[in-house]
Amino acid sequence: MTGEAKAQLNIALIQADIEIGNVNANMNKMLGMMEQAAAADMKPDVIVLPEMWNTGYALDRIRELADPMGQETSRMLSEFARKHRIQVVGGSVAERIEDRIYNSMYVFNRSGEQIAKYSKIHLFRLMDEEKFLQAGQHTVTFELEQLKAGASICYDIRFPELSRTLALSGAQVLFVPAEWPHPRRHHWRTLLMARAIENQMYVIACNRVGTSGDTDFFGHSMIIDPWGEVIAEGDEQEKILTGTLDCDLTDEVRGRIPVFEDRRPNLYTQ
C-alpha cells in the first residue's frame, strides 16, 4: 500500500488497437496513450492496459517476439509509474522465461515498484493458446491504495471459480485485460456483470479494438460497480475510458446482502 488512503480512485482504461507482431510500434502507441491519460484534467490513480499488447496474437512467432523475462515491459511501465506517480495494471504481455512463453500481467505502484505479476491460468483453445503458451499456476491479489485487487485475463472470466476465489481472499476489485472478439460481445458484457454481481466487487475490464487477421475486436471496455451497474463503457473505437471507484462501496454492498456469510461450501461439488 502506498501513500495516504483515498476515498475514491480514478481509473483510465487504454482501449487500443494492437499491431500484430510489431513490438516497437505497440510499445510506442501504448506509452503515448498512457501519457495522454496522465495529462487529463482528472488525473488517473490507476491506468489499465489490454491483453497481449506488446505482440498481439502473433502466436506463430511468439517465441522470437516475447519479452525475455519481461524486462523491456517492466522498464517502460516502471518508469512511467514513477514519473507520473500513477499505479499501472499493465494489461498483459507475451513474456519468455527460459524456453517457456507466458501471457503475463505486471502491476506497478506509484513509486514504480513491481507489486504483482500474474500469468493467465486458463488458456483459450479456440486461439490455440495451449499450443504456444504455458499456463500460470497461481492466483494473484495485490493492493491498490486501500483496495485489494484480483488479477484475471480474458478467458479467465468464463471460470467463476477464479473470481470467487479472489473475492474470498478479500479482493474488492477484479481487473480483466482482454482481446475478446466478435461475435461474442453479449458473452463479454454478461459475464463481466455476473462476476461483479455474484462477488459484490468492482470489475475493470480493458479490451482491445481493431482487426488482427480475420478476427475483429470490439472494445467495449467496462467499469462495473459491485451492484453490477455499468459506470463506463467504451465503443468500438480507440479511446481512453475513465471512471471513478468509491473505495467504500464494496464493503457497503457486501454488508447489505451477506452473500459470503450465507455460502454453504460443504455442499458444493468440485
C-alpha positions as CSV (number, residue, x, y, z in Angstrom):
1,M,0.0,0.0,0.0
2,T,1.4,3.4,-0.9
3,G,0.6,6.9,0.2
4,E,-2.5,8.1,2.1
5,A,-5.7,6.2,1.6
6,K,-8.2,7.8,-0.7
7,A,-12.0,7.7,-0.7
8,Q,-12.1,7.4,-4.5
9,L,-9.8,6.1,-7.2
10,N,-9.8,7.5,-10.7
11,I,-9.3,4.8,-13.4
12,A,-8.2,5.1,-17.0
13,L,-8.5,2.2,-19.5
14,I,-6.4,2.2,-22.6
15,Q,-8.7,0.7,-25.3
16,A,-6.2,0.5,-28.2
17,D,-5.7,-1.2,-31.5
18,I,-2.7,-3.6,-31.5
19,E,-0.4,-4.2,-34.5
20,I,0.2,-7.9,-34.7
21,G,3.9,-8.8,-34.3
22,N,5.2,-5.1,-34.2
23,V,6.5,-4.8,-30.7
24,N,8.2,-1.4,-31.1
25,A,5.0,0.2,-32.6
26,N,2.8,-1.2,-29.9
27,M,5.1,0.0,-27.1
28,N,5.3,3.5,-28.6
29,K,1.5,3.6,-29.0
30,M,0.8,2.3,-25.5
31,L,3.2,4.8,-23.9
32,G,1.7,7.7,-26.0
33,M,-1.8,6.9,-24.9
34,M,-0.7,6.4,-21.3
35,E,1.0,9.9,-21.4
36,Q,-2.3,11.3,-22.8
37,A,-4.3,9.7,-20.0
38,A,-1.8,11.1,-17.4
39,A,-2.2,14.6,-18.7
40,A,-6.0,14.6,-18.4
41,D,-7.7,17.2,-16.1
42,M,-8.9,14.3,-13.9
43,K,-5.5,12.6,-13.4
44,P,-5.9,8.8,-13.0
45,D,-4.8,7.0,-9.9
46,V,-4.7,3.7,-11.9
47,I,-4.1,3.1,-15.7
48,V,-5.1,-0.3,-17.2
49,L,-3.9,-1.8,-20.4
50,P,-5.3,-4.6,-22.7
51,E,-4.2,-8.2,-23.1
52,M,-1.0,-9.1,-25.1
53,W,-0.5,-5.5,-26.1
54,N,3.2,-6.0,-27.0
55,T,2.8,-8.6,-29.7
56,G,-0.9,-9.3,-30.3
57,Y,-1.7,-12.9,-31.1
58,A,1.3,-13.5,-33.3
59,L,1.5,-17.0,-31.9
60,D,3.4,-18.5,-34.8
61,R,6.3,-16.0,-34.0
62,I,5.7,-15.6,-30.3
63,R,8.9,-17.2,-29.2
64,E,11.0,-14.6,-31.0
65,L,8.7,-11.7,-30.1
66,A,8.1,-12.4,-26.4
67,D,9.8,-10.1,-23.9
68,P,12.7,-12.0,-22.2
69,M,11.9,-12.1,-18.5
70,G,9.5,-9.2,-19.2
71,Q,12.5,-6.8,-18.9
72,E,11.5,-4.2,-21.5
73,T,7.9,-4.2,-20.4
74,S,8.8,-3.8,-16.8
75,R,11.3,-1.0,-17.6
76,M,8.7,1.0,-19.5
77,L,5.9,0.6,-17.1
78,S,8.0,1.2,-14.0
79,E,9.5,4.4,-15.4
80,F,6.0,5.7,-16.4
81,A,4.5,4.9,-12.9
82,R,7.4,6.6,-11.1
83,K,7.4,9.6,-13.4
84,H,3.7,10.3,-13.1
85,R,3.0,8.8,-9.6
86,I,0.3,6.6,-11.2
87,Q,-0.3,2.9,-10.5
88,V,-0.3,0.7,-13.6
89,V,-2.1,-2.6,-14.1
90,G,-0.1,-3.5,-17.2
91,G,-2.7,-5.5,-19.1
92,S,-0.7,-8.5,-20.2
93,V,2.3,-9.2,-22.5
94,A,3.9,-12.2,-24.1
95,E,6.8,-13.0,-21.7
96,R,9.6,-15.5,-22.3
97,I,11.1,-17.3,-19.3
98,E,13.8,-19.7,-20.5
99,D,12.1,-21.8,-23.1
100,R,8.5,-21.1,-21.9
101,I,6.1,-18.3,-23.1
102,Y,3.6,-16.9,-20.7
103,N,0.7,-14.4,-21.0
104,S,1.5,-12.2,-18.0
105,M,0.3,-9.1,-16.2
106,Y,2.6,-6.8,-14.4
107,V,1.4,-4.3,-11.7
108,F,3.4,-1.3,-10.5
109,N,2.8,1.1,-7.6
110,R,3.2,4.9,-7.7
111,S,6.9,4.5,-6.9
112,G,7.5,2.3,-10.0
113,E,7.9,-0.8,-7.9
114,Q,6.5,-4.1,-9.2
115,I,4.0,-5.3,-6.7
116,A,2.4,-8.2,-8.6
117,K,2.7,-10.5,-11.6
118,Y,0.0,-12.8,-12.8
119,S,0.2,-15.4,-15.6
120,K,-3.0,-16.4,-17.3
121,I,-4.1,-19.8,-15.9
122,H,-6.9,-20.7,-18.4
123,L,-5.6,-20.9,-22.0
124,F,-8.1,-20.4,-24.8
125,R,-8.1,-23.4,-27.2
126,L,-10.1,-21.6,-29.9
127,M,-7.0,-19.5,-30.5
128,D,-4.5,-22.3,-29.9
129,E,-3.0,-20.7,-26.9
130,E,-2.3,-24.1,-25.3
131,K,0.0,-25.0,-28.2
132,F,2.2,-21.9,-27.8
133,L,1.8,-20.7,-24.2
134,Q,2.4,-22.0,-20.7
135,A,-0.4,-21.8,-18.2
136,G,0.1,-19.9,-15.0
137,Q,-0.1,-21.9,-11.8
138,H,-1.1,-19.3,-9.2
139,T,-4.0,-16.9,-8.4
140,V,-2.8,-13.3,-7.5
141,T,-4.1,-10.5,-5.4
142,F,-2.5,-7.1,-4.8
143,E,-3.1,-3.8,-3.1
144,L,-4.1,-0.5,-4.8
145,E,-4.1,2.1,-2.1
146,Q,-6.7,0.7,0.4
147,L,-8.4,-1.6,-2.2
148,K,-7.4,-5.2,-2.5
149,A,-7.5,-6.3,-6.2
150,G,-7.6,-9.6,-8.0
151,A,-5.9,-10.5,-11.4
152,S,-7.5,-12.3,-14.3
153,I,-7.0,-12.2,-18.1
154,C,-9.7,-12.5,-20.8
155,Y,-10.8,-16.2,-21.0
156,D,-10.4,-16.4,-17.2
157,I,-13.8,-14.7,-16.7
158,R,-15.6,-17.8,-18.1
159,F,-14.5,-19.6,-14.9
160,P,-16.5,-18.2,-11.9
161,E,-14.4,-20.3,-9.5
162,L,-11.4,-18.0,-10.1
163,S,-13.2,-14.7,-9.4
164,R,-14.9,-16.2,-6.3
165,T,-11.6,-17.5,-5.0
166,L,-10.2,-14.0,-5.4
167,A,-13.2,-12.5,-3.7
168,L,-12.9,-14.9,-0.8
169,S,-9.2,-13.8,-0.5
170,G,-10.5,-10.3,0.1
171,A,-10.4,-8.8,-3.4
172,Q,-12.7,-5.8,-3.8
173,V,-12.0,-5.2,-7.5
174,L,-11.2,-7.6,-10.4
175,F,-9.0,-6.5,-13.3
176,V,-9.6,-8.1,-16.7
177,P,-7.3,-7.2,-19.6
178,A,-8.6,-8.9,-22.8
179,E,-8.5,-9.5,-26.5
180,W,-12.2,-10.5,-26.8
181,P,-13.5,-10.7,-30.4
182,H,-16.7,-10.5,-32.3
183,P,-19.2,-12.1,-32.4
184,R,-19.2,-12.7,-28.6
185,R,-19.9,-9.2,-27.3
186,H,-23.1,-10.4,-25.4
187,H,-21.0,-13.0,-23.6
188,W,-18.4,-10.4,-22.7
189,R,-20.9,-8.0,-21.2
190,T,-23.0,-10.6,-19.4
191,L,-20.0,-12.5,-17.9
192,L,-18.4,-9.3,-16.6
193,M,-21.6,-8.1,-15.0
194,A,-22.2,-11.5,-13.5
195,R,-18.7,-11.6,-12.0
196,A,-19.4,-8.2,-10.4
197,I,-22.8,-9.0,-9.0
198,E,-22.1,-12.5,-7.7
199,N,-18.9,-11.4,-6.0
200,Q,-20.1,-7.9,-5.0
201,M,-16.9,-6.4,-6.4
202,Y,-15.8,-3.8,-9.0
203,V,-14.9,-5.3,-12.4
204,I,-12.4,-3.3,-14.5
205,A,-12.2,-4.8,-18.0
206,C,-9.9,-3.4,-20.7
207,N,-10.5,-4.9,-24.2
208,R,-8.6,-4.1,-27.4
209,V,-10.2,-2.8,-30.7
210,G,-9.2,-3.3,-34.3
211,T,-8.6,-6.2,-36.6
212,S,-6.0,-9.0,-36.5
213,G,-6.0,-11.3,-39.5
214,D,-9.6,-12.5,-39.8
215,T,-10.6,-11.5,-36.3
216,D,-12.3,-8.3,-35.3
217,F,-12.2,-7.0,-31.8
218,F,-15.0,-4.8,-30.4
219,G,-13.6,-2.9,-27.5
220,H,-16.5,-2.2,-25.1
221,S,-14.1,-1.9,-22.2
222,M,-16.2,-1.6,-19.0
223,I,-16.1,-0.3,-15.4
224,I,-18.8,-2.1,-13.4
225,D,-19.6,-1.4,-9.8
226,P,-20.4,-4.1,-7.1
227,W,-24.1,-3.8,-7.8
228,G,-23.5,-4.7,-11.4
229,E,-24.2,-1.2,-12.6
230,V,-22.1,0.0,-15.6
231,I,-20.2,3.1,-14.6
232,A,-18.5,3.5,-18.0
233,E,-18.4,1.5,-21.3
234,G,-16.4,2.1,-24.5
235,D,-17.5,1.7,-28.1
236,E,-15.5,0.0,-30.9
237,Q,-13.0,2.9,-31.4
238,E,-9.6,3.6,-29.8
239,K,-10.2,5.7,-26.7
240,I,-9.2,6.3,-23.1
241,L,-12.2,5.3,-20.9
242,T,-12.4,6.8,-17.5
243,G,-14.4,6.2,-14.3
244,T,-14.2,6.6,-10.6
245,L,-14.3,3.9,-7.9
246,D,-15.9,4.5,-4.4
247,C,-13.5,2.7,-2.2
248,D,-16.2,2.1,0.5
249,L,-18.8,0.7,-1.9
250,T,-17.7,-3.0,-1.9
251,D,-17.9,-3.3,1.9
252,E,-21.3,-1.5,1.9
253,V,-22.8,-3.9,-0.7
254,R,-21.4,-7.0,1.0
255,G,-22.9,-5.7,4.3
256,R,-26.4,-5.2,2.8
257,I,-26.6,-8.6,1.0
258,P,-24.4,-11.0,3.1
259,V,-23.7,-13.5,0.2
260,F,-20.4,-14.6,1.7
261,E,-21.8,-15.3,5.1
262,D,-24.6,-17.4,3.6
263,R,-22.4,-19.7,1.5
264,R,-22.6,-23.5,2.2
265,P,-19.3,-24.7,0.7
266,N,-19.6,-28.1,2.3
267,L,-22.5,-28.8,-0.2
268,Y,-20.7,-27.6,-3.3
269,T,-19.2,-30.1,-5.7
270,Q,-15.8,-29.7,-7.3
